Amino acid sequence: MIKIKKTKKSSYNIGIIGVGWVGLITAASLADLGNKVRCFDVDSKRMNNLQKGSWLPFYEPHLKQLVDKNLKAGRLSFYINLEHVVENSQVIFICVGTPSRKNGSVDLSYIKNACQDIAKYTNESKIIVIKSTVPTGTAEIVSKIFKRYYKGQTDIVSNPEFLQEGRAVESFLKADRIVIGYPGLCKPATKKIMKDIYSPLKVSIFETNNRTAEMSKYASNVFLATEISFINNIANLCDETGADVKIISDIMKADKRIGYKAFLNAGAGYGGLCFPKDMRGFIRAYERNGYDPTFLKMVEKINLSQRTIIVKKIRKALGKLKGKTIVILGISFKPNTDDIRDAPSLTVIEKLLSAGAQVRLCDPVALHNAKAVFNNRVTYNFETYEALKGAHAAVLITEWDRYKNIDFMRARKLMKKNIIIDGRNIYDPLKLKKAGFKYYGIGRNN
Ligand SMILES: NC(=O)c1ccc[n+]([C@@H]2O[C@H](COP(=O)([O-])OP(=O)(O)OC[C@H]3O[C@@H](n4cnc5c(N)ncnc54)[C@H](O)[C@@H]3O)[C@@H](O)[C@H]2O)c1
């Protein structure tokens, strides 16, 4: 359980609209800070199951304990009746999805629909907080929707969420910063309530206007994605020139201006719900505003090419892939989550299948989601050594702890051939060589 020092409590009636990753973590965390939190999602099955307790729609460390604790305490509840949630909430957080349209622009229809539905039930002043990642100007669009239905003042606040899946509860309760953007004519009471809600977290709060808050989320995600593609580009050069990107990355991180936490880890590239979609959304925003997005498009292109580079390395190591058994270690887009949305593994698996390989998937929690995509086109193993039996190659795509600690002496005895493709550069090439493996990392002087 994540523990934070709570010197103060917050005790507002809060509504959460959209109970996905962001909605559920926001709801459970705000309930844990002392607020009374009522949730609504259009997925009524999800609401009913959550209200029964001991059930989560996805895997996220520490979340089950937090949800169960606050459900029991009566601070957290799930409804299929939006009117009830709106009527009983002073502050309403909108956490619905903002997917990409075909042309890469952000589809705001979920936000607009949710706001229209909330506005219809609004008959007294409320604070509407947009937590979803939205393009600049969205708060103004939402404000117009509210004005159509409710004549009083509704303050639309932009409060982008920076949580990280896989450590979402911790990254919410121990956030690096909170960003709150207000409209021009915001009531002082609104600002006070927003600060009160977050004050138990004892974290820096950046208070600004709506547009700055909205863009700050894109700028952060796009910067992190750029770091990943930057180091991947260096890695590819390392593969050509015989340098080792892992050492280069450590040398770069030792520079305090770069920092040891920099996202400079070469590998299979980024995936997940946020980085790819936010990159696409930002590229469209550049284009709409007359700026040349070539630089951002390169970041995206390098990222996608990493998936192909992994397949090329497998081909180089195994020759023809037809009939070869290849184990994929890690399907989720990052460790400690079962989220496989836009995961690099999906592209690699599809390419291997098209080349006629027999693919075995191994993951501690994401196999149920993988089954929905690949059905019987692949086989599934929860247990690592079981998966490795008789395999020609193992390809590490997600750096789960359990894969960091594989006993390679044992693995070598189980596998038919001795090929390891390290798509996250987590292994020591010398150790693997000693165990009898041929090691292929990303930019590691193979
Ligand atoms: N997942 C992350 O790590 C993360 C982190 C920070 C920000 N974000 C942003 O937060 C937003 C939500 O992301 P997510 O991962 O939680 O999405 P999600 O797809 O997991 O959840 C969205 C939920 O909204 C519900 N919904 C859709 N329309 C609705 C409506 N009209 N009324 C009520 N519920 C409705 C859906 O049923 C779904 O359960 C996105 O904008 C995303 O970019 C996500």
Ligand as a Chemical Component Dictionary entry (heavy atoms), coordinates in Angstrom:
data_LIG
# 
_chem_comp.id                   LIG 
_chem_comp.type                 NON-POLYMER 
_chem_comp.pdbx_formal_charge   0 
_chem_comp.three_letter_code    LIG 
# 
loop_
_chem_comp_atom.comp_id 
_chem_comp_atom.atom_id 
_chem_comp_atom.alt_atom_id 
_chem_comp_atom.type_symbol 
_chem_comp_atom.charge 
_chem_comp_atom.model_Cartn_x 
_chem_comp_atom.model_Cartn_y 
_chem_comp_atom.model_Cartn_z 
_chem_comp_atom.pdbx_ordinal 
LIG N1  N1  N 0  -3.954  5.879  -19.117 1  
LIG C1  C1  C 0  -3.017  6.721  -18.739 2  
LIG O1  O1  O 0  -1.912  6.332  -18.340 3  
LIG C2  C2  C 0  -3.264  8.207  -18.779 4  
LIG C3  C3  C 0  -2.397  9.056  -18.064 5  
LIG C4  C4  C 0  -2.631  10.426 -18.099 6  
LIG C5  C5  C 0  -3.674  10.926 -18.873 7  
LIG N2  N2  N 1  -4.475  10.087 -19.574 8  
LIG C6  C6  C 0  -5.597  10.651 -20.349 9  
LIG O2  O2  O 0  -6.795  10.476 -19.595 10 
LIG C7  C7  C 0  -7.911  10.219 -20.462 11 
LIG C8  C8  C 0  -8.548  8.895  -20.102 12 
LIG O3  O3  O 0  -7.582  7.868  -20.276 13 
LIG P1  P1  P 0  -7.842  6.393  -19.722 14 
LIG O4  O4  O 0  -6.609  5.607  -19.977 15 
LIG O5  O5  O -1 -8.408  6.462  -18.361 16 
LIG O6  O6  O 0  -8.994  5.942  -20.754 17 
LIG P2  P2  P 0  -9.931  4.653  -20.664 18 
LIG O7  O7  O 0  -10.286 4.351  -22.069 19 
LIG O8  O8  O 0  -9.294  3.603  -19.835 20 
LIG O9  O9  O 0  -11.224 5.161  -19.875 21 
LIG C9  C9  C 0  -12.165 6.051  -20.379 22 
LIG C10 C10 C 0  -13.510 5.706  -19.761 23 
LIG O10 O10 O 0  -14.455 6.720  -20.109 24 
LIG C11 C11 C 0  -15.723 6.088  -20.283 25 
LIG N3  N3  N 0  -16.618 6.986  -21.033 26 
LIG C12 C12 C 0  -16.611 7.316  -22.327 27 
LIG N4  N4  N 0  -17.598 8.197  -22.599 28 
LIG C13 C13 C 0  -18.234 8.455  -21.445 29 
LIG C14 C14 C 0  -19.309 9.303  -21.058 30 
LIG N5  N5  N 0  -19.950 10.075 -21.948 31 
LIG N6  N6  N 0  -19.699 9.305  -19.770 32 
LIG C15 C15 C 0  -19.071 8.522  -18.856 33 
LIG N7  N7  N 0  -18.044 7.696  -19.152 34 
LIG C16 C16 C 0  -17.618 7.666  -20.430 35 
LIG C17 C17 C 0  -15.376 4.788  -20.998 36 
LIG O11 O11 O 0  -16.429 3.841  -20.879 37 
LIG C18 C18 C 0  -14.086 4.379  -20.270 38 
LIG O12 O12 O 0  -14.357 3.524  -19.180 39 
LIG C19 C19 C 0  -7.335  10.310 -21.876 40 
LIG O13 O13 O 0  -7.488  11.612 -22.341 41 
LIG C20 C20 C 0  -5.866  9.989  -21.668 42 
LIG O14 O14 O 0  -5.056  10.524 -22.684 43 
LIG C21 C21 C 0  -4.306  8.732  -19.524 44 
# 
loop_
_chem_comp_bond.comp_id 
_chem_comp_bond.atom_id_1 
_chem_comp_bond.atom_id_2 
_chem_comp_bond.value_order 
_chem_comp_bond.pdbx_ordinal 
LIG N1  C1  SING 1  
LIG C1  O1  DOUB 2  
LIG C1  C2  SING 3  
LIG C2  C3  SING 4  
LIG C2  C21 DOUB 5  
LIG C3  C4  DOUB 6  
LIG C4  C5  SING 7  
LIG C5  N2  DOUB 8  
LIG N2  C6  SING 9  
LIG N2  C21 SING 10 
LIG C6  O2  SING 11 
LIG C6  C20 SING 12 
LIG O2  C7  SING 13 
LIG C7  C8  SING 14 
LIG C7  C19 SING 15 
LIG C8  O3  SING 16 
LIG O3  P1  SING 17 
LIG P1  O4  DOUB 18 
LIG P1  O5  SING 19 
LIG P1  O6  SING 20 
LIG O6  P2  SING 21 
LIG P2  O7  DOUB 22 
LIG P2  O8  SING 23 
LIG P2  O9  SING 24 
LIG O9  C9  SING 25 
LIG C9  C10 SING 26 
LIG C10 O10 SING 27 
LIG C10 C18 SING 28 
LIG O10 C11 SING 29 
LIG C11 N3  SING 30 
LIG C11 C17 SING 31 
LIG N3  C12 SING 32 
LIG N3  C16 SING 33 
LIG C12 N4  DOUB 34 
LIG N4  C13 SING 35 
LIG C13 C14 SING 36 
LIG C13 C16 DOUB 37 
LIG C14 N5  SING 38 
LIG C14 N6  DOUB 39 
LIG N6  C15 SING 40 
LIG C15 N7  DOUB 41 
LIG N7  C16 SING 42 
LIG C17 O11 SING 43 
LIG C17 C18 SING 44 
LIG C18 O12 SING 45 
LIG C19 O13 SING 46 
LIG C19 C20 SING 47 
LIG C20 O14 SING 48 
# 
